[in-house]
Amino acid sequence: MQRTPHRTDRNRLRYSGGALAHSLSATAWRESLEMHRADPTIAVAVRVGVATLIALVGGGLLGHQEVAGFAALGALSSAFLRYEPFPRLATKLACVGVGLVAFAAFGATLGAVGLTMWLQILLLSVAAGVSFWLLTAFRITGPGPVILIFAAAGAAGFAENAADVGLAASAAAVGSVIGWIVAMLPALSHPHSPARIAVARALASVAALESPGAADVETARQHIARAREVIALGGDPRMRSHSHELLALLDAAEKVVDGGSHDTAAARRADFHRFEVELRKVRRDIDIPRSGASVHAIPSVRGVDRFFGFFGEGVRRLGDGVIVIGVARVVVASLVAGWIAAALGMAHPLWATMGAMAALQGANYRQTVQRAIQRLMGNALGAVLAVVLLVLDLGYWPLVVVIVVLQTVTEMVVTRNYALASVFVTAMALMLTGLGTGLGADVALSRVLDTLVGVVVGVIVAALTLQRGDRAHLTEVTRELPRNSRECATECVRVS
């Protein structure tokens, strides 16, 4: 018997209510505190710290301390795409730099023409949707679109005339160039590092098949396929011999996965773990044995194919229904959060916009809740840290040191736990905002309250617009819900 639209809509609302209850469950808060294993951490963190340092020191020495923060934001482009092979990284990172400059110029223009805060929130919410759309479609991973909106929001508060627009955009452009150069430097000495990390991740996923299910096997296959792609896109003659060795390891891993024998996986686990550890080392004299087994030939990928392959795939994904729905959710949540914060008289309503956007960067509803909790906890602790630093009333050069340290630590922990990273990134963001202008300790409280509005709105919008892909995740969630909520969630999974 077919259900009436009224009954279906009512069940969907009950389903959303059950999903919202997850945000208050012990499981959600416990998961937010879990520490995860990370792949490259120290090397990436040092590169981002160095890029930020160069940008801030350059701005200070040139007498443009008031826009050095925009140069530092441009340098943060080096934090994107840490898993990409260098030929592909060069193209994608350039796109990130262009995006940062464009959003800084856009935000500065909004401030220079004197638009009201209400209109700024509207236009920046649309810009938030555009940034989410482009970065998701073109698979540009890293800090995410919230960095672009942070640059736009900061520029909107800075610019008062056309000269300020040019100054903010130019500073962001210089920083982006610095970020690109610093991120690409390892290609000169370690062109094989992205391929090695990709193979290490593949071996780790296969070694983890202790009691594998369909999802575990599929994840292992995806990691193996991704590793082959990274090797192919590397395209450096200096790593051709080593690439064959890496492909031999992938062949061995694929045989374990295809064999379907858990005993085989267990027998190879120690070997795969040893190889994985060696592959994560920076040294060139790693203990990877040459294999006589047949390996796949390394595909020849021309530079033009690398660019158009990435560009063409991204263009095709622009019309993906899931991505388009995600864009709509980001726009609505950002707009509502910003307007609520403005209506409440909060000093920085655009921070609420960014809070909602950051929460909705989760891949599914469960991750959205997790990111919201992590961002809220991180902002609260980060605000306390910022108050301490602001009370000290540091000058420009001590602030440079503090910002670089905070940014470096952020990159070291961001893939381990987003809440911990948010502590440092919140303090760092407030320090950047205060460069050349000065901030009082009250700004820290404003940051927490605006973020609270943003993440609450983001979670509510996510719950009201649940996707079919969330059903599997919410099936696990229902185990933690009260009985009534669990029943309504189960019912709505069935009717949706």
N, C-alpha and C positions, 0 to 999 in steps of 0.2 A: 504494500500500500504506500502510495507516494505521500510524503508529508507536505502540509500546506506551508506557503512562504512565511506565514505568521509564526507557526510553530518552529520552523527552522531558524528564523531570526531570533526568537526568544531563546532557543537552545544555544545559539551562537553567543548571545549576551551572557548566558549562564556559563558557557565555556570560558569566555574572557574573564569573568569573575573568578572562576577557579584558577585560571592562569595568573591573575593578579595576586591571588593568595600565595603563589609560589615565591613572590618577592619578599614575603615575610617569613618564609619557612626557614628552619634551621639549616636545611641542606643548601639553600641558596647562599646564605651568609658563610657557611663553612667552606663551600666551593670557592668563594671569593678570596679566601685566605690561603688556598693551596699554592704551593710553590711547584713550578713546572721545570722540566729540563729544557735548557736552551742550547742552540747550536753555536754559531759564532757570537761571542759576546765582547770579550776584551778588545780584540782588534777593531771591531766596528765602533765600539764606544770611544776608543782612542782617536780614531779617524774623525768622528763627529766632534769630539772635544777640541781637536786641533783646528778643524774648520771654523768652529765657533770662536776659538781664541784668535785666529788670524783676522776674522771679520771684526771683532770687537776692538782688538789692538789697532787695526788699521783705521777704524772710525775714530778712535781716540786720538791717534797721532795726527790725523788729517783735520782735527778740530770739528768733527761732525758727530759729537757724542749723542746728540739728540736723535739721530737716525741710525746709530750703530746697531740698535735693536733690530731694525729691519734687515740690515746686512746679516746679523746673526740668524734671523729667521730664514733668509735665503740659504745660508750655510747649512741649515738643517735638512736641506735636500739630500745631503750625504747620508742621512739616516734611513732613506727609503731604499727598498729593493735589495736587501742584504743578501738574498739568495740567487740573484741573477748572474749569468755569465757575463763577462766584461763587455763583449761586443753588443749584447742586448742592453746591458746596463747603460752604456754610453748614450743610446738613443732615448731610453725611458727616462733617465735622469735629466737629460736636457729638457724633456717635456715637463718634468716636475718643476724645473727652474723657471721655465716660461710661465707655468701656471702660477707660481709664487709671485712673480713680477706682475702678472696680469691682475691677480687678486689684490695685491698691495695697491696698484694704481687705481683699481676700481673702488676700493674702500676709501682711498685718499680723495678721490673725486667726489664721493658722497659727502665727505666732511667738508670739502672746499666749497661746494655749492650751497651749503647750509641747510641741508634737508633736516626735517624733524626726526627725532629718535624713532617715532612710530614708522616713518617711511624707511629709515635706515634698517630697522628690524625686518620690514617686509622684503626689501631688496636683498639684504644679506641672507635671508632665509631661502629665497629663490637661488641665490648664489651657492648656498650650502647644498641644495639639491643638485645643482649643476656639477659641483665638485665631486659629490658622491657618485653621480651618474658616470662621469668621465673616468675617475680613478677605478671604479668597480668594473666598468666595461673593458678598460684597457689593462686590468689586472696590475695596477701599480700599488704594490703593497708597502707597508711601513707605518709611519705615524698617522696616516690617513688624511682625509679631507679637512679635518678640524684644524690642521696647521694652516691651510689656505685661508680658512675663515678667520683664524686668529690674526693672520697678517692683514686681512681686509679690515677687521674690527679695530685693530691697533692703528692702522693708517687713517681710518675714519675719525678717530679721536685726535689724531695728530695734525692733519692737514687743515689749513685755514685759507689757503689760496693756491693758485696754479703752481707757484714755485715749490710749495710744499709737496704737491703731487709728484712733480718731477724728482724731488729730493728723495721721497720715500721709494719710488719705483727704481731709481738709480741705485740706491743702497741695496734694495732687494736683489737687483740684477748682479751687482758686484758680489754679494754674498753667495748667490746661486752659482756663479762661475767658480768661486773658491770651493764651494761644496762639491761641484762636479770634478774639479781637479784632484782634490784630496781623496774622493771616493775611487777615482780611476788609477791613482798612483800604484796600488798593489798589482795592477796588471803588468807592470814592468818587471816585477821580481817574482810574483807568484800567480801567473796566469791560470794555473790549474786549481786554485783554491775553491772556486765555486763548484767545479765538477767533483772535487773530493768531498766537499760537504754534502752535496746531493747524493753521492754514493753512500756516504756514511749514514745518512738518514734512511736510505733504502735498506741497508743492511740491518739497521736498528729495528725497522718495522718488521722485517722478516724474522729476526731473532726473537721478537716479542710474540710470535705465533705459538705460544705455549698451549693455550686452549682456544684456538681461533674460531671465530664465527665468520659469517659471510662478509660482514663489514670490515673485520680485521684483514681478511685476505684481499679485499678490494683496496683497502688503504695501502697495503704492501705493493700491490700491482701499480697503483698510482705513483707511489714513490719511485719504483723502478723505472716506470715510463718517464717520469720527470727527470730522473738522473740521466737517462739516455738523451733526452732533449738538451739538457745542459751541456753534456759532452759534445753533442753535435754543434751546438751554437757557440761553443768555445772557439773553435776554428783557429787555434794558434799552433803553428808548426812545431814550436818548442815543446808542446805537450802531447804530440801525436803518439809517441811510444807509450807514455804513461796512460794515455787514453785507452789504448788496447788492454792494458792491465786492469784498468777500472771496469772496462766492459766485460772482462773475464769474470770479475767478481759479481757483476750484475747477472751474467749468465748463470753462475752458480746459485745465486739467490733466486732467480726465476725458476730454476729447476726444482728447488725446494717448494716454492709456491705452487707450481703446476703439478708437482707430484702428489699433493694433497695429503701427505703423510706427516702427522704431528711428530712421529718418532724421528723422521728425517730432519725436521726443523730443530728438534731438541739436540740431535747429534751434531748439527752444524752451528749451534748457538754460540759455543765457545770460540770457534773460528771467526764467525761473523763479528762477535764482540771485539776480538783482538784487532781485526782489520778496521773496524769502526774507530777504535781508539787511535790507531796509527793514522788514519785518514784525517782526523781532526787536528793533527799536529801541523805546525807551520813548516817544520823541517822538510827538506827535499829527500833526505836519505831514509825514507820510511821503509818499513819491512813489508812491502807488497810483492809477493812472489810472482814471477812471470808464469803464465799458464799456457800449456800446450793445447788447451781446449779451444775449439772454434769459437770465435766471437763475431758479433755483427760488425759489418764494416761501418766505419765512421762516415756518416752522410756528409757530403760536401754542401755547405750552406754559404752562399755568397752574401756579401754585405747588403746588397739590394734586397735579397730575400729575407734577411734578418729584419730589415726595417718594415717591408711591406707585409711580411708574415705577422708581425706584431700589430701593425696598423690595421691591416685587413680584418684580423680576428676581432680587434677592438671595435671596429665600425659595425661588424655583424652583431656584436653583443649589445650595441646601443639600443636595439629594439627588443631585447630580452624582457619578457613580461615580468619576471621576478625582480630584475633590476629597476624597471620603470616603477613598479609598486614601491620598492624601497626608496626611490627618489621622492615619490609623493609623501611617504611617511616622514622622511627627513624634513621636507618643506613644511608640512603641517605642524609637526612637533616643534621645529625651530621657531616657527612663527608664533604659535600659541605660547610657548615658554617665554619668548622675548616680550610679547605683549602683556602677559601676566606680570612679569617682573617690572615692566614699565608702569603698569597700572598700580602696582604696589609701591611705587616710588623708589625702587631700588636704584642705586647709583650706576650700576653697570649691567643693564638688562641684556646686552649682547653676550655676556658670559652665560646667561641662562640659555640663550640660543645655542651656544657651543656645547653646553652640558647636555642638552637634548640630542644634538647631533652626534656627540661622542657616544652616548648610550646606544644609539641605533646603528652603530658600526658593527654590532655583533652579528655573526652569521645566522643565528636563529634566536628565537625568543629567550631560550634559557641563557644564552650568552649575552643577550641584551640586558637581562636582569643582573647577571653577574658583573658586567661592565658598569652598570649604573651604581651598584653597591660599591664596587671598587673605586669608581671615580669619586663618589661621595666621601668614603672613608679617606681616600688619598688626599682629597681637597681639604678636608678638615685638619688632618695632621700637617699637610703642607702649609696651610694658612698659619698654623702655630709656629712652624719653622720660619715662615716669612716675617711674622711679627717680631721674632727675635732679631732677625737680620735688619729689619727696618728700624727698630729701636736703636740699633748700634749706629745708625746714620752713617754708613760707609760712603766713602767717596767713589768716584768713577772706577779707578784702577782696582781697588779692593773688590768692588762689585764684579768686575770682569773676572777675577779669579773665582769668586763664589759662583757665578753663572756657569763658567766652564766646568767646574767641579760638579755642580748639580746636573748639568746636561750629560756629562760623561757617566755619572752614576745612573742616571735615568736609562741610558742605552744599555748599561750592563744588566739591569734588572727587568727591563720592560717585557721581555719574552718569558721571564720567570713568574712574575706576578704584576698585573697591571695596577693593583692598589698601591703596592710599594713604589712603583714607578711614578704614580700620580702624586705621591708625597713630594718627590723631588721636582717633577715637572711643574707642579703648582707653584712652588717657591721660586723656581727658575722663571716662570712666566711673569710672576709679579715683579721680580727683579728687572726683567727686560722691560716691562711696562713702565717702571720707575726710572729708567735710564734717561737722563737729561731733563726730567720733569719733577721727580721726587714724589713719593707717596707716603701717606700716613699709615699708621698701624690699623686704622679702621677699614682700610681697603681689604684686609684679609677676611674680616667678617663678611663683608659684602660678597667676596668671592664664594664663600661657603653657602650663603643664602641663595645667591643666584644659581649656583650649581645644583642645590637642592631642588629648586623649582624646575630646572632643566631636566634632571634625571627622572623626577617623578612624572613629568609630562611625557618624556620619552618612553618610559615603561608603560604608561597608560595607553599611549598611541599604539605601541607595539602589541599590547594585549587586545586592543579593539580591532586590530588588523592582522590577526594571526593567519599565517600561510599554511597550506597543506603540508609543506615540508617540516613544520613545527610539530606535527602530530606524534612522530616517533619520540621527539625530545620530551613532549608533554606527557607521553605515556609513562616515562620514568618519573616525571614530576609528580604525577598523581599519587604515587606511593607515599609522598610526604604530606599530602593535603588532608584536612579534616574529611570525615566520611561524606558529608553532604557535597562539599566541593569536588571530592573525588568522583562521586556519582555523576555530577553534572558534566565534569570533564570527559568522563568515559562516554557518556551519552552523546556529547557534541563531537567527539572524535568519530563516532559512528555515523552521524548525520552529515558531517562535513565532507 
